[in-house]
Amino acid sequence: MPMSDAFKDRLSRRLPDIAETFGTPFHIYDETGICDTCDQLNTTFAPLEGFREYFAVKALPNPTVMTILKKKGFGFDCSSVPELVLARRIGSAGEDIMFTSNNTRTKQFQAAMDQGGAILNLDDLSLIRKLPHVPEQICFRYNPGPERSGNHIIGNPVEAKYGLTREQLYTAYETAIQMGVKRFGIHTMLASNELNHTYMVETADMLLHVISELHRKLSIRFEFINIGGGLGIPYSPEDAPFDLAAMARGIGHSLAEFKKINAWVPRLYMESGRYITGPHGALVTTVINHKHIYRNYVGVDASMSALMRPGIYGSYHHIHIHGKEHLPVSGPVDVIGGLCENNDKFAVQRSLPETREGDLLIIHDTGAHGQSMGFNYNGHLRPKELLLKKDGSVVLIRRAETMDDYFATLEFDPLVLPAP
Ligand SMILES: *Cc1c(COP(=O)(O)O)cnc(C)c1O
């Protein structure tokens, strides 16, 4: 079921007041739901000693939300310098941060190694010589290529730009040992929005297999395996929820087997984004127009600048209309924003109850890869973010972009290369 009934209920009770106070459109995140999911994750994986979640910052790069996650013991997976700065601003440092970049330059590694450092996760063999100095610990990202099939969003590993091949891994760790690196981890990220838990168990098994082989050849013990993110959430009412407990049991079993054979065992790290915050956010937007041509359209006051997923991946986001949940649905409509791009649609041929101008439309599951993916094409500005706190209060945690923000990059000191 998309968006929990509990969140829907908490939101419905306050929605008209919230919309009046803050104005639409906005993303609103549910502190209770986020905390419950963090607790569920920590409890479910507690039997796996040393388990840690590194929240993928790109999913929801808001310091207020990240502070909640940090209090739950999460680290952060960053892939750019601004994301690193964000994680450090809320007090994370050193091994609380995993730097999973790709196509990286030395100055980015320098930033990652400064100020308390981070666990470096290298995306290629060639990047070893781009490091400004030898780190104590290193991790490489593995791309299994034809050994595994990927899934819908990430695609086939053979076509994915990420990671090292199986053959390169051996050279990579051997080189790292020769350079004086002392501690090792391994990473992979193969799936996105995957609802089948066995895929994640197979990914852990794959990494355990690879590190046993590397251990035999190079005598190194791996401190952790990081299986990436990609745990799915049920966007559509027909989707079954991800079975987290079965995943933990499966991987727990694999780790126990590994320990029996090797007498040591790596910790399990994960870097979920979507699973942690996705269902606990909603985009609230107001109906501003209706249009009837070859199709029927419902125009709202948000656009793709607030949520790109339907436009770029054709993703389904469930929608309900405040106060009209129990009314019968009428003929299909397209729910549209105002961008001059025909994929600026939140829903295509969706059956919804009849709407009127001023109705509040709630677009579900925007708590991950929602606001953060937004852009400014066509001069559309990104909306504000709100947090519905446990005590029922609602706070602004990011203001909406303004016209001044939009024009800010046009203010600069003149710079001209004179004609020769
Ligand atoms: C995007 C990304 C994640 C998070 O993916 P989710 O689908 O949000 O779980 C984790 N790790 C890496 C390297 C990523 O690129």
The ligand as a Tripos MOL2 file, in Angstrom:
@<TRIPOS>MOLECULE
LIG
   15    15     1     0     0
SMALL
NO_CHARGES

@<TRIPOS>ATOM
      1 C1         21.2150    6.0260   -5.5630 C.3       1 LIG1
      2 C2         22.1480    5.1870   -4.8080 C.ar      1 LIG1
      3 C3         21.7460    4.5780   -3.6010 C.ar      1 LIG1
      4 C4         20.3520    4.6600   -3.0590 C.3       1 LIG1
      5 O1         19.4120    4.0560   -3.8790 O.3       1 LIG1
      6 P1         17.9170    3.8070   -3.3230 P.3       1 LIG1
      7 O2         17.2110    3.2650   -4.5220 O.co2     1 LIG1
      8 O3         17.3930    5.1390   -2.9210 O.co2     1 LIG1
      9 O4         18.0070    2.8540   -2.1980 O.co2     1 LIG1
     10 C5         22.6970    3.8870   -2.8940 C.ar      1 LIG1
     11 N1         23.9630    3.7640   -3.3310 N.ar      1 LIG1
     12 C6         24.3840    4.3170   -4.4810 C.ar      1 LIG1
     13 C7         25.7950    4.1560   -4.8910 C.3       1 LIG1
     14 C8         23.4980    5.0410   -5.2680 C.ar      1 LIG1
     15 O5         23.9120    5.5730   -6.4190 O.3       1 LIG1
@<TRIPOS>BOND
     1     1     2 1
     2     2     3 ar
     3     2    14 ar
     4     3     4 1
     5     3    10 ar
     6     4     5 1
     7     5     6 1
     8     6     7 2
     9     6     8 1
    10     6     9 1
    11    10    11 ar
    12    11    12 ar
    13    12    13 1
    14    12    14 ar
    15    14    15 1
@<TRIPOS>SUBSTRUCTURE
     1 LIG1         1 GROUP 0 **** ****
